[in-house]
Amino acid sequence: MENELPPLEVETGASPEYAVIWLHGLGADGSDFVPVVPELGLADKPAVRFIFPHAPYMPVTCNGGYVMRAWYDIISLESTSRRIDEGGIIASRDTVCRLIEREKKRGIPAAHIFLAGFSQGGAVAYTTALTHPEKLAGLIALSTYIPSPDLLTEDTAAANREIPIFAAHGTADDVVSPNLGLAARNLLNKRGYAIDWHDYPMPHSVCLEEVWAIGAWLGEQMRKNSAG
């Protein structure tokens, strides 16, 4: 699966030492989260390169086959589950892995690369980070869920068993039920992952308090990484 447009990029300073690959939600595009970067309140150093890829256009079954940007096809929506195209998840995971390789060639090691995603993009971020064979810096999962627990069972990577995870969800989310977010948290807790969980009184969106928390968390992870 190839994107027809190159990812958007924002750098917080010269010679970035870290990267954040941030995936948008269903029907949006890479520009969706660009305005978030200055609100994160990150320090000038170390500099961070934010990469915002665009999902390809495809028909989405649950939306009557309407063609929109999507990381994978959603076959049906239910309050407590999703029926999804697992092949699409794998293809999007491959896309993200190519972006990781691209950053490595540009001088940023895998251990300095964060994956982030909102909603459908968060589902891909979950799947990619937890199955990636090289240690990553961290995972940010926003208003999302784990689309295919079976993929995690089959492909779970030992390198990321202790990956730092920031997960957040709106308590009034009527698109991705909070129960789906909690189910992901509980599944990963059961498997031994440590999750920094946050919830906010909001619908299927992000809020400024959440953005500030993400920025603080990113700063903390980079400090820990440097100290280690």
C-alpha positions as CSV (number, residue, x, y, z in Angstrom):
1,M,0.0,0.0,0.0
2,E,1.6,3.2,-1.2
3,N,0.6,6.8,-0.3
4,E,0.3,9.2,-3.2
5,L,1.5,12.1,-1.1
6,P,4.7,12.3,1.0
7,P,4.2,12.6,4.7
8,L,4.1,16.1,6.2
9,E,6.9,17.0,8.6
10,V,7.4,19.4,11.4
11,E,10.8,19.8,13.2
12,T,11.0,21.5,16.6
13,G,14.7,22.4,16.0
14,A,17.8,21.7,13.9
15,S,19.3,18.2,13.7
16,P,16.4,16.2,15.3
17,E,17.5,13.4,17.6
18,Y,14.0,11.9,18.0
19,A,11.1,11.2,15.7
20,V,7.3,10.8,16.2
21,I,5.4,9.1,13.4
22,W,1.7,10.2,14.0
23,L,-1.2,8.5,12.2
24,H,-4.5,10.3,11.7
25,G,-8.0,8.8,12.0
26,L,-10.5,7.6,9.4
27,G,-11.4,10.1,6.8
28,A,-8.8,12.7,7.9
29,D,-5.3,13.2,6.5
30,G,-1.8,13.9,7.7
31,S,-2.5,17.6,8.3
32,D,-5.0,16.8,11.1
33,F,-2.5,16.8,13.9
34,V,0.1,19.2,12.6
35,P,-1.4,22.1,14.8
36,V,-0.8,20.0,17.9
37,V,3.0,20.2,17.7
38,P,3.5,23.7,19.1
39,E,0.9,23.0,21.9
40,L,2.9,20.1,23.2
41,G,5.3,22.5,25.0
42,L,8.4,20.5,24.2
43,A,11.8,21.9,25.1
44,D,14.1,23.2,22.4
45,K,16.4,20.3,22.8
46,P,16.5,17.6,22.0
47,A,14.8,18.5,18.7
48,V,12.0,16.2,17.4
49,R,10.9,15.5,13.9
50,F,7.1,14.9,13.6
51,I,6.1,12.8,10.6
52,F,2.4,12.9,9.6
53,P,1.7,10.3,6.8
54,H,-1.5,10.2,4.8
55,A,-3.5,7.0,4.6
56,P,-4.5,5.9,1.1
57,Y,-8.0,6.3,-0.3
58,M,-10.1,3.1,-0.2
59,P,-13.8,2.1,0.0
60,V,-14.9,1.7,3.7
61,T,-17.5,-1.0,4.0
62,C,-19.1,0.3,7.2
63,N,-19.6,3.6,5.5
64,G,-21.5,2.1,2.6
65,G,-18.4,1.7,0.5
66,Y,-17.7,5.4,0.5
67,V,-14.1,6.1,-0.6
68,M,-12.0,8.0,1.9
69,R,-8.6,8.0,3.5
70,A,-8.3,4.9,5.7
71,W,-5.6,2.7,7.1
72,Y,-7.7,-0.4,6.7
73,D,-11.3,-1.4,5.8
74,I,-13.8,-1.5,8.7
75,I,-16.5,-4.1,7.8
76,S,-18.9,-3.3,10.7
77,L,-19.1,-1.1,13.7
78,E,-20.5,-2.3,17.1
79,S,-20.3,-0.7,20.5
80,T,-18.0,-3.4,21.9
81,S,-16.1,-4.6,18.8
82,R,-15.1,-4.0,15.2
83,R,-15.0,-6.3,12.2
84,I,-11.9,-5.2,10.3
85,D,-9.8,-6.3,7.3
86,E,-6.8,-7.8,8.9
87,G,-4.8,-7.7,5.7
88,G,-5.3,-3.9,5.6
89,I,-3.8,-3.7,9.1
90,I,-0.8,-5.7,8.0
91,A,-0.3,-3.5,4.9
92,S,-0.5,-0.3,7.0
93,R,1.9,-1.8,9.5
94,D,4.3,-2.3,6.6
95,T,3.9,1.3,5.6
96,V,4.8,2.5,9.1
97,C,7.8,0.1,9.2
98,R,9.1,1.7,6.0
99,L,8.8,5.1,7.7
100,I,10.8,3.8,10.6
101,E,13.5,2.6,8.2
102,R,13.5,5.9,6.5
103,E,14.1,7.7,9.8
104,K,16.9,5.3,10.7
105,K,18.6,6.1,7.3
106,R,18.3,9.8,8.2
107,G,20.2,9.2,11.5
108,I,17.5,8.6,14.1
109,P,17.8,5.1,15.7
110,A,14.7,3.0,16.3
111,A,15.1,3.5,20.0
112,H,14.5,7.2,19.5
113,I,11.3,6.8,17.4
114,F,7.8,7.1,18.9
115,L,4.6,5.9,17.2
116,A,1.4,7.8,17.8
117,G,-2.1,7.5,16.4
118,F,-5.6,8.6,16.8
119,S,-8.6,6.3,16.4
120,Q,-8.0,4.1,13.4
121,G,-4.4,5.5,13.2
122,G,-4.0,4.5,16.9
123,A,-5.1,0.9,16.1
124,V,-2.3,0.7,13.5
125,A,0.2,2.3,16.0
126,Y,-0.7,-0.3,18.6
127,T,-0.3,-3.2,16.2
128,T,3.0,-1.9,14.7
129,A,4.7,-0.9,18.0
130,L,3.9,-4.1,19.8
131,T,5.1,-6.3,17.0
132,H,8.1,-4.3,15.8
133,P,11.3,-6.3,16.1
134,E,13.4,-3.4,17.2
135,K,13.0,-1.5,20.4
136,L,11.1,1.8,19.9
137,A,11.0,4.8,22.2
138,G,7.3,4.7,23.0
139,L,3.7,4.5,21.9
140,I,0.9,7.0,22.0
141,A,-2.6,5.6,21.5
142,L,-5.5,8.1,21.4
143,S,-9.2,7.2,21.4
144,T,-8.5,3.9,19.9
145,Y,-8.5,0.1,20.3
146,I,-6.6,-3.1,19.5
147,P,-8.1,-4.2,16.1
148,S,-6.7,-7.7,16.0
149,P,-5.5,-9.3,19.3
150,D,-4.6,-12.4,17.3
151,L,-1.9,-10.4,15.4
152,L,-0.3,-9.5,18.8
153,T,-0.4,-13.1,19.9
154,E,1.3,-14.3,16.7
155,D,3.8,-11.5,16.2
156,T,4.4,-9.9,19.6
157,A,8.0,-8.6,19.7
158,A,10.2,-9.3,22.7
159,A,12.1,-6.0,22.0
160,N,9.0,-4.0,22.9
161,R,7.7,-5.9,25.9
162,E,8.6,-2.9,28.1
163,I,7.7,-0.1,25.6
164,P,6.3,3.0,27.4
165,I,2.7,3.5,26.4
166,F,0.5,6.6,26.8
167,A,-3.1,5.8,26.2
168,A,-6.1,8.2,26.4
169,H,-9.8,8.1,25.7
170,G,-12.8,10.4,25.9
171,T,-15.4,9.2,28.4
172,A,-18.2,10.5,26.0
173,D,-16.7,9.0,22.9
174,D,-19.6,7.8,20.7
175,V,-17.4,6.6,17.8
176,V,-14.9,4.4,19.5
177,S,-16.6,3.3,22.7
178,P,-14.5,3.9,25.9
179,N,-15.1,0.2,26.6
180,L,-13.0,-0.6,23.5
181,G,-10.2,1.6,24.8
182,L,-10.4,0.0,28.3
183,A,-10.5,-3.5,26.7
184,A,-7.2,-2.7,25.0
185,R,-5.7,-1.4,28.3
186,N,-6.9,-4.4,30.2
187,L,-5.6,-6.9,27.6
188,L,-2.2,-5.3,27.6
189,N,-2.1,-5.1,31.4
190,K,-2.9,-8.8,31.5
191,R,0.0,-9.5,29.2
192,G,2.4,-7.5,31.4
193,Y,2.6,-4.2,29.6
194,A,2.6,-1.0,31.7
195,I,0.2,1.7,30.4
196,D,0.0,5.3,31.4
197,W,-3.8,5.6,31.1
198,H,-5.8,8.9,30.9
199,D,-9.4,9.7,30.3
200,Y,-11.0,13.0,29.6
201,P,-14.7,14.3,29.6
202,M,-14.8,14.7,25.8
203,P,-16.2,13.0,22.7
204,H,-14.2,11.4,19.9
205,S,-11.5,14.1,19.8
206,V,-8.5,15.5,21.6
207,C,-8.5,18.3,24.2
208,L,-5.8,20.7,25.3
209,E,-5.3,19.0,28.7
210,E,-4.6,15.8,26.9
211,V,-2.2,17.5,24.5
212,W,-0.3,18.9,27.4
213,A,-0.1,15.5,29.1
214,I,1.3,14.0,25.9
215,G,3.9,16.7,25.7
216,A,4.9,16.1,29.3
217,W,5.0,12.4,28.7
218,L,7.2,12.7,25.6
219,G,9.6,15.0,27.5
220,E,9.8,12.5,30.3
221,Q,10.5,9.6,28.0
222,M,13.3,11.5,26.2
223,R,14.9,12.4,29.5
224,K,14.8,8.8,30.6
225,N,16.2,7.7,27.3
226,S,19.1,10.2,27.5
227,A,19.8,9.2,31.1
228,G,19.8,5.5,30.2
